[in-house]
Structures are given as C-alpha cells and as structure tokens.
C-alpha cells in the first residue's frame, strides 16, 4: 500500500511514541509532547497532550490539547495530513507541521517531540 508522504511522517511519529496514554485503543494515540509553535515572528513552547488519529487515511489528524495560550481562537490546534505539510526527523524524533498555503494566522510551523 502506498501512503502519502504527510501520512507517512505522522505514522512514523506515532509509531515511535513510547508512552501511549491510550494503551489498547486502536483509533487514537495519546502522548505528552513538548510543542514549539512559531507564528507571527514568535516562538512559544508548551508541554501538552497530543492526540493522533490515523484511521482517516489520507486525511489523518493530530490535535493539540488546548492549554494556556494554546487555544483554537488564536492558533491552530488541529492538523490534517491533507492540509498541512508533515515532516518527521527520526534522528531527533521530532515531527514538524507547516502551513501549506495561506491561513487565518499567517505562516506557522509547529514542532513536536514526545516527552517520555
């Protein structure tokens, strides 16, 4: 089976999760991650829960749990493989998500690394 590169990157990130809080759930993977969010010439970090749903191929989804400044009114907290660019770096175990085109918040980049 051939998967789109974005799905493959999300899949590889999900596969390396060491501490899945949704153990045994075949529909979702839940992990704690350090998030670096870049937008509007800012870089902000936060630790929050990440939910990954791989069962909607080719538009699988990653959601960040809203916390502090990380809220859906100001920034994106849900990312689908069909609308964003996903890149996984296996050496740093970091998933990067970038805006493919224009968005309501302008250009953005999100880097996620699991905290075990």
C-alpha positions as CSV (number, residue, x, y, z in Angstrom):
1,X,0.0,0.0,0.0
2,X,1.4,3.5,-0.9
3,X,0.8,6.3,1.6
4,X,1.1,10.0,1.0
5,X,4.3,11.5,2.5
6,X,2.4,13.6,5.0
7,X,0.6,10.5,6.3
8,X,3.8,8.5,6.4
9,X,5.5,11.2,8.5
10,X,2.6,11.3,11.0
11,X,2.6,7.5,11.1
12,X,6.4,7.3,11.8
13,X,6.0,9.9,14.6
14,X,3.1,7.9,16.1
15,X,5.0,4.6,15.8
16,X,7.9,6.0,17.9
17,X,5.6,7.1,20.8
18,X,7.0,5.3,23.9
19,X,4.3,6.2,26.4
20,X,0.8,5.9,24.8
21,X,-1.8,7.1,27.3
22,X,-4.5,5.4,25.2
23,X,-3.0,2.0,25.5
24,X,-5.0,-0.6,23.6
25,X,-7.1,1.9,21.8
26,X,-6.7,1.2,18.1
27,X,-8.3,4.5,16.9
28,X,-6.2,7.1,18.8
29,X,-2.7,7.5,20.2
30,X,-2.3,10.0,23.1
31,X,1.1,11.3,24.2
32,X,2.6,14.1,26.1
33,X,4.8,16.3,24.0
34,X,6.9,19.5,24.0
35,X,5.5,21.8,21.4
36,X,7.4,24.7,19.8
37,X,4.9,26.9,17.9
38,X,6.3,29.5,15.5
39,X,3.9,32.2,14.1
40,X,3.8,36.0,13.8
41,X,7.6,36.2,14.4
42,X,7.1,34.5,17.8
43,X,8.4,31.2,19.1
44,X,6.4,29.8,22.1
45,X,6.9,26.5,23.9
46,X,4.4,24.5,25.8
47,X,4.0,20.9,27.1
48,X,0.6,19.4,26.4
49,X,-1.2,16.3,25.3
50,X,-1.2,15.3,21.7
51,X,-4.0,13.1,20.1
52,X,-3.2,11.3,16.9
53,X,-5.8,9.6,14.8
54,X,-4.5,7.5,11.9
55,X,-7.8,5.9,10.8
56,X,-8.9,8.6,8.4
57,X,-6.2,8.0,5.7
58,X,-5.3,10.0,3.7
59,X,-6.6,12.9,6.0
60,X,-5.4,11.6,9.3
61,X,-5.3,14.1,12.2
62,X,-3.2,15.4,15.0
63,X,-4.8,17.5,17.8
64,X,-3.1,19.5,20.5
65,X,-5.0,19.8,23.8
66,X,-5.7,23.5,24.5
67,X,-3.9,25.0,27.4
68,X,-2.8,28.5,28.4
69,X,-2.1,30.5,25.2
70,X,-2.6,27.4,23.0
71,X,-6.2,27.8,22.1
72,X,-8.2,27.4,18.9
73,X,-9.3,31.1,18.9
74,X,-5.7,32.3,18.3
75,X,-3.8,29.4,16.7
76,X,-4.4,26.1,15.0
77,X,-4.7,23.1,17.4
78,X,-5.8,20.5,14.8
79,X,-3.8,19.5,11.8
80,X,-4.8,17.1,9.0
81,X,-2.4,15.4,6.7
82,X,-4.3,16.6,3.7
83,X,-4.0,20.3,4.5
84,X,-0.6,20.7,6.2
85,X,3.0,19.6,5.4
86,X,4.2,17.0,7.9
87,X,7.9,16.1,8.1
88,X,9.3,13.6,10.6
89,X,13.0,13.6,11.6
90,X,13.8,10.1,13.0
91,X,17.2,11.3,14.4
92,X,15.7,14.0,16.6
93,X,12.3,12.1,16.9
94,X,10.6,15.4,16.0
95,X,7.5,15.9,13.9
96,X,7.3,19.3,12.1
97,X,4.0,20.6,10.8
98,X,3.9,23.6,8.5
99,X,1.2,25.6,6.7
100,X,1.0,24.6,3.1
101,X,-0.7,27.8,1.9
102,X,-2.3,30.9,3.4
103,X,-4.1,30.6,6.7
104,X,-6.1,32.8,9.2
105,X,-3.0,33.2,11.4
106,X,-0.5,33.6,8.6
107,X,2.5,31.3,8.2
108,X,3.2,28.9,11.0
109,X,5.3,25.9,12.0
110,X,4.8,23.5,14.9
111,X,7.5,21.1,16.2
112,X,6.5,18.2,18.4
113,X,8.8,16.0,20.5
114,X,7.4,13.3,22.8
115,X,8.3,13.7,26.5
116,X,8.5,10.2,28.0
